Amino acid sequence: MAKIIVSLDDNLIKIVPLNKDRMTLGRRPYNDIVVDNLAVSGEHAALQVIGHDYFIEDLNSTNGTYINEQKIKRQILKNGDTIEIGKYAIKYVLDGVTSESAALSPASASSGVHDEKLVEEKRPLFEQTKFAEAYVAIKILSGASTGKELPLVKIVTTIGKPGEAVIAITKRPKSYMVAHVEGATRPSLNGVSFGIDAVPLKNGDLFELAGTAMQFIQN
C-alpha cells in the first residue's frame, strides 16, 4: 500500500495511508488529507490511483504544487518523490519498495522516459476520472446578458448588484447551496422564495433575482 508522510521543518506531522481511489488534499476540513496552513488552498491537490500508479494533480491552487522542487500540474508519482505545498514536505512512499530500487528497469531508470511514457499511455483513462471536475455554472436566461454563463470556480460566488440584490452560491464537499445576502425583495428558486437560510441546488434549477432569470448547470 502507498502512503504519504507529511512533515514541516523536518518535524513529522502525520502519516496517511492512500486507501481510496481518489483523495483530496487541502486546508478545508472535508479533505481526505487536511493541511491546516494559509499557504495551502482550500482544495489544493488530489491524488488519483489508476492501475498500479498514483497521479497527483494541482487543483488550481494559489501557491502551486511542486514535486522535487519542480512545479507541476499533473504528474505520476514515483516512490520517494517529495511533494512540496507551502512549507510542507509530503513524501510518497510505497511499502516494500526502496527509493533506490523503485521497481524500474535499468533502461527506464536512466532518463525519466519510462515515467513520461506511462503518463501518456494512461492519459486517456486519466482524463475520464474524477480529476476532470464537473462543469458548474450559472446561465443567464433573461436581460441583456441572456445566454452568458458564469462558471462557479470559487468556494463562494456572489451574484447581483451590491446595495440592491445579491445572492451567494457556496460550494460544499458534495453540493452547492444558495442563500439571499442582500436586497428588499427575496429571490426565488423554482418559483419559491428563499432567504438567508441556504438551500441546496441541483442541475437545471431555475431562480430569479431582481427580475433576472437564471439556471444552475452542473454536468
Residue, then its C-alpha position, 0 to 999 in steps of 0.5 A: m500500500a502507498k502512503i504519504i508522510v507529511s512533515l514541516d521543518d523536518n518535524l513529522i506531522k502525520i502519516v496517511p495511508l492512500n486507501k481510496d481511489r481518489m483523495t483530496l488534499g487541502r486546508r478545508p476540513y472535508n479533505d481526505i488529507v487536511v493541511d491546516n496552513l494559509a499557504v495551502s488552498g482550500e482544495h489544493a491537490a488530489l491524488q488519483v490511483i489508476g492501475h498500479d500508479y498514483f497521479i497527483e494533480d494541482l487543483n488550481s491552487t494559489n501557491g502551486t504544487y511542486i514535486n522535487e522542487q519542480k512545479i507541476k500540474r499533473q504528474i505520476l508519482k514515483n516512490g520517494d518523490t517529495i511533494e512540496i505545498g507551502k512549507y510542507a514536505i509530503k513524501y510518497v512512499l510505497d511499502g516494500v519498495t526502496s527509493e533506490s530500487a523503485a521497481l524500474s528497469p535499468a533502461s527506464a531508470s536512466s532518463g525519466v522516459h519510462d515515467e513520461k511514457l506511462v503518463e501518456e499511455k494512461r492519459p486517456l483513462f486519466e482524463q475520464t476520472k474524477f480529476a476532470e471536475a464537473y462543469v458548474a455554472i450559472k446561465i443567464l436566461s433573461g436581460a441583456s446578458t441572456g445566454k452568458e454563463l458564469p462558471l462557479v470556480k470559487i468556494v463562494t460566488t456572489i451574484g447581483k448588484p451590491g446595495e440592491a440584490v445579491i445572492a451567494i452560491t457556496k460550494r460544499p464537499k458534495s453540493y452547492m447551496v444558495a442563500h439571499v445576502e442582500g436586497a428588499t425583495r427575496p429571490s426565488l428558486n423554482g418559483v419559491s422564495f428563499g432567504i438567508d437560510a441556504v438551500p441546496l441546488k441541483n442541475g437545471d434549477l431555475f431562480e430569479l433575482a431582481g427580475t433576472a432569470m437564471q439556471f444552475i448547470q452542473n454536468 
